[in-house]
Amino acid sequence: MSVGQPLDAETAALVTELRQMKAELLADGNLLKELNRQNEEMDAQIEELTLSERNLRSDLAELQEIEHRHQGQLPIDTLRNLDHVLEYEADSQEKVRQNAVTLRLMAHELLLRTIMNERVAVRELASQEAQFERDCNDAMRARKLLADEVERMARQCEGGMLKKRDLYNELESMHREQEELDAEIRLIEAAIFRMKLSAQHIGAPVNIGYSGAVASVSAPAFSMSAAWDSEELIIDPLGGRDAPRC
């Protein structure tokens, strides 16, 4: 099939099918990129949830250990009878000692629970700070990629403008050369016309041949001759002539 020849139906259908396949491949590629991005986000979330689960399991194990060590909850009667402990109307010294031990254990357990809550809060704060750091890193990477892309596009536009300027300069130079060549061609045609008029003025049949080859812009090359029966008339481009020669 030659260039410019219209495509037949089968070839046109094949080209259309190839274009559709190319469009589908591009769409699938974009979908794959989006799925990969979502997978990365889900992996980060799963990692955060795994870390939170690990911290919660550790806290639960510590709570169970404390509960097992202290043998259940605190007796409620201790708080109710706390006023009696502070008063002087105690039943016995043993009763006072038991109440004091119970109160001391309750204070220790409250202190342990407070420490554990502080540890959980510190871990949660550390997790939030790590997430904030990851978000900041992602934002900085995205900003750097955007800046690199903007710089690349700026360089590409600058290169395109420079190339366009060079093409305009080259086109202008070609236009000037064309004008100079047109002017020289008109001068050559005028010289040929003057030589024809000179030959007709002296009554000689002239056969002037002009070779269109131009050696350079400033020095065109051409040759002319005139024949007159058995005599030869030599005519130069400036309008002069030599005497007839036999």
C-alpha positions as CSV (number, residue, x, y, z in Angstrom):
1,M,0.0,0.0,0.0
2,S,1.6,3.3,-1.1
3,V,1.6,6.5,0.9
4,G,-1.6,8.5,0.3
5,Q,-3.6,5.5,-0.8
6,P,-6.9,5.1,1.2
7,L,-7.1,2.3,3.7
8,D,-9.3,-0.6,2.9
9,A,-12.0,-1.7,5.3
10,E,-10.1,-4.5,7.0
11,T,-7.0,-2.3,7.6
12,A,-9.2,0.5,8.9
13,A,-11.0,-1.9,11.3
14,L,-7.6,-3.2,12.5
15,V,-6.3,0.3,13.1
16,T,-9.5,1.1,15.1
17,E,-9.2,-2.0,17.1
18,L,-5.6,-1.2,17.9
19,R,-6.5,2.3,19.0
20,Q,-9.2,0.9,21.3
21,M,-6.8,-1.6,22.8
22,K,-4.3,1.2,23.4
23,A,-6.9,3.3,25.1
24,E,-7.9,0.3,27.3
25,L,-4.3,-0.4,28.2
26,L,-3.9,3.3,29.3
27,A,-7.1,3.1,31.3
28,D,-5.9,-0.2,33.0
29,G,-2.5,1.3,33.7
30,N,-4.1,4.3,35.4
31,L,-6.4,2.0,37.4
32,L,-3.4,-0.1,38.4
33,K,-1.6,3.0,39.7
34,E,-4.6,4.1,41.7
35,L,-5.0,0.6,43.2
36,N,-1.3,0.5,44.1
37,R,-1.7,3.9,45.8
38,Q,-4.7,2.7,47.8
39,N,-2.8,-0.5,48.7
40,E,0.0,1.6,50.1
41,E,-2.4,3.7,52.2
42,M,-4.2,0.5,53.4
43,D,-0.8,-1.0,54.4
44,A,0.0,2.1,56.4
45,Q,-3.4,2.0,58.2
46,I,-2.9,-1.8,58.9
47,E,0.5,-1.0,60.3
48,E,-0.9,1.6,62.6
49,L,-3.8,-0.7,63.7
50,T,-1.3,-3.5,64.4
51,L,0.8,-1.2,66.5
52,S,-2.3,0.0,68.4
53,E,-3.4,-3.7,68.9
54,R,0.0,-4.6,70.2
55,N,-0.1,-1.7,72.7
56,L,-3.6,-2.6,73.8
57,R,-2.7,-6.2,74.3
58,S,0.3,-5.2,76.4
59,D,-1.9,-2.9,78.5
60,L,-4.4,-5.7,79.0
61,A,-1.8,-8.1,80.0
62,E,-0.4,-5.7,82.6
63,L,-4.0,-5.0,83.9
64,Q,-4.6,-8.7,84.2
65,E,-1.3,-9.2,86.1
66,I,-2.2,-6.4,88.5
67,E,-5.7,-7.8,89.0
68,H,-4.3,-11.3,89.6
69,R,-1.7,-10.0,92.0
70,H,-4.2,-8.0,94.1
71,Q,-6.8,-10.8,94.2
72,G,-9.8,-9.0,92.8
73,Q,-11.5,-5.7,93.5
74,L,-11.1,-3.6,96.6
75,P,-13.6,-4.1,99.3
76,I,-16.3,-1.5,99.3
77,D,-16.6,-1.6,103.1
78,T,-13.1,-0.1,103.4
79,L,-14.2,3.2,101.9
80,R,-17.4,3.2,104.0
81,N,-15.5,2.5,107.2
82,L,-12.7,5.0,106.4
83,D,-14.2,7.5,108.7
84,H,-14.0,5.0,111.5
85,V,-10.4,4.4,110.8
86,L,-9.6,8.1,111.2
87,E,-11.5,8.3,114.4
88,Y,-10.3,7.2,117.8
89,E,-13.3,4.9,118.2
90,A,-11.5,1.8,116.8
91,D,-12.6,-1.6,117.9
92,S,-9.1,-2.9,118.1
93,Q,-5.6,-2.3,117.0
94,E,-5.8,-5.2,114.5
95,K,-8.9,-3.6,112.9
96,V,-7.0,-0.4,112.4
97,R,-4.0,-2.2,111.0
98,Q,-6.2,-4.1,108.5
99,N,-7.9,-0.9,107.3
100,A,-4.5,0.8,106.9
101,V,-3.2,-2.1,104.8
102,T,-6.3,-2.0,102.6
103,L,-6.0,1.7,102.2
104,R,-2.4,1.4,101.3
105,L,-3.1,-1.3,98.7
106,M,-5.9,0.9,97.2
107,A,-3.5,3.8,96.9
108,H,-0.9,1.6,95.2
109,E,-3.4,0.3,92.7
110,L,-4.6,3.8,91.9
111,L,-1.0,4.8,91.4
112,L,-0.4,1.9,89.1
113,R,-3.5,2.5,87.1
114,T,-2.5,6.2,86.7
115,I,0.9,5.2,85.5
116,M,-0.5,2.8,83.0
117,N,-2.9,5.4,81.7
118,E,0.0,7.8,81.3
119,R,1.9,5.1,79.4
120,V,-1.1,4.5,77.1
121,A,-1.5,8.2,76.5
122,V,2.2,8.6,75.7
123,R,2.0,5.7,73.2
124,E,-1.0,7.2,71.6
125,L,0.7,10.5,71.4
126,A,3.8,8.9,69.9
127,S,1.6,7.1,67.3
128,Q,-0.1,10.4,66.4
129,E,3.2,12.1,66.1
130,A,4.5,9.3,63.9
131,Q,1.4,9.6,61.7
132,F,1.9,13.4,61.5
133,E,5.5,12.9,60.6
134,R,4.6,10.4,57.8
135,D,2.0,12.9,56.5
136,C,4.5,15.7,56.5
137,N,7.0,13.5,54.7
138,D,4.4,12.6,52.1
139,A,3.5,16.2,51.6
140,M,7.2,17.2,51.3
141,R,7.8,14.4,48.7
142,A,4.7,15.5,46.8
143,R,5.8,19.1,46.9
144,K,9.3,18.2,45.7
145,L,7.8,16.1,42.8
146,L,5.6,19.0,41.9
147,A,8.5,21.4,42.0
148,D,10.7,19.1,39.9
149,E,7.8,18.7,37.3
150,V,7.3,22.4,37.2
151,E,11.0,23.0,36.7
152,R,11.1,20.3,34.0
153,M,8.2,21.9,32.2
154,A,9.8,25.3,32.5
155,R,13.0,24.0,30.9
156,Q,11.0,22.3,28.2
157,C,9.1,25.5,27.5
158,E,12.3,27.5,27.5
159,G,13.9,25.0,25.0
160,G,10.8,25.2,22.8
161,M,10.9,29.0,22.8
162,L,14.6,29.0,21.9
163,K,14.0,26.5,19.1
164,K,11.0,28.5,17.9
165,R,13.3,31.6,17.9
166,D,16.0,29.8,15.9
167,L,13.4,28.6,13.4
168,Y,12.0,32.1,13.0
169,N,15.6,33.4,12.4
170,E,16.3,30.7,9.9
171,L,13.0,31.4,8.1
172,E,13.7,35.1,8.0
173,S,17.2,34.3,6.5
174,M,15.7,32.0,3.9
175,H,13.2,34.8,3.0
176,R,16.0,37.2,2.5
177,E,18.0,34.7,0.4
178,Q,14.8,34.1,-1.7
179,E,14.4,37.8,-2.2
180,E,18.0,38.2,-3.3
181,L,17.7,35.2,-5.7
182,D,14.5,36.6,-7.1
183,A,16.2,40.0,-7.7
184,E,19.2,38.4,-9.4
185,I,16.9,36.3,-11.6
186,R,15.0,39.4,-12.6
187,L,18.3,41.1,-13.5
188,I,19.4,38.1,-15.5
189,E,16.1,38.0,-17.4
190,A,16.3,41.8,-18.1
191,A,19.9,41.3,-19.4
192,I,18.7,38.5,-21.7
193,F,15.8,40.6,-22.9
194,R,18.2,43.5,-23.7
195,M,20.5,41.1,-25.7
196,K,17.5,39.8,-27.7
197,L,16.5,43.4,-28.5
198,S,20.2,44.2,-29.5
199,A,20.3,41.1,-31.8
200,Q,16.9,42.0,-33.4
201,H,18.1,45.6,-33.9
202,I,21.0,44.4,-36.1
203,G,18.7,42.0,-38.0
204,A,20.4,38.8,-36.9
205,P,18.4,35.7,-36.0
206,V,19.4,35.0,-32.4
207,N,19.3,31.7,-30.6
208,I,20.1,32.5,-27.0
209,G,20.4,29.6,-24.5
210,Y,20.3,30.4,-20.8
211,S,21.5,27.9,-18.3
212,G,19.6,28.3,-15.0
213,A,22.5,27.1,-12.9
214,V,23.5,29.7,-10.3
215,A,27.0,29.3,-8.9
216,S,26.4,31.6,-5.9
217,V,24.1,34.4,-4.8
218,S,26.5,37.0,-6.0
219,A,27.9,35.4,-9.2
220,P,25.3,33.8,-11.5
221,A,26.7,31.7,-14.4
222,F,25.1,31.7,-17.8
223,S,26.2,31.4,-21.5
224,M,24.8,32.9,-24.6
225,S,25.5,32.6,-28.3
226,A,23.9,33.8,-31.5
227,A,24.2,32.3,-35.0
228,W,23.7,34.3,-38.2
229,D,23.9,32.0,-41.3
230,S,27.6,31.1,-41.8
231,E,28.8,34.0,-39.6
232,E,28.9,33.8,-35.8
233,L,28.0,36.8,-33.7
234,I,29.3,36.7,-30.1
235,I,27.2,38.8,-27.6
236,D,28.2,39.4,-24.0
237,P,25.8,40.0,-21.2
238,L,26.6,43.7,-21.0
239,G,25.3,44.4,-24.5
240,G,28.6,44.5,-26.4
241,R,29.4,42.4,-29.5
242,D,32.4,41.4,-31.6
243,A,32.8,41.7,-35.3
244,P,31.2,38.9,-37.4
245,R,33.6,36.0,-38.0
246,C,33.6,33.7,-41.1
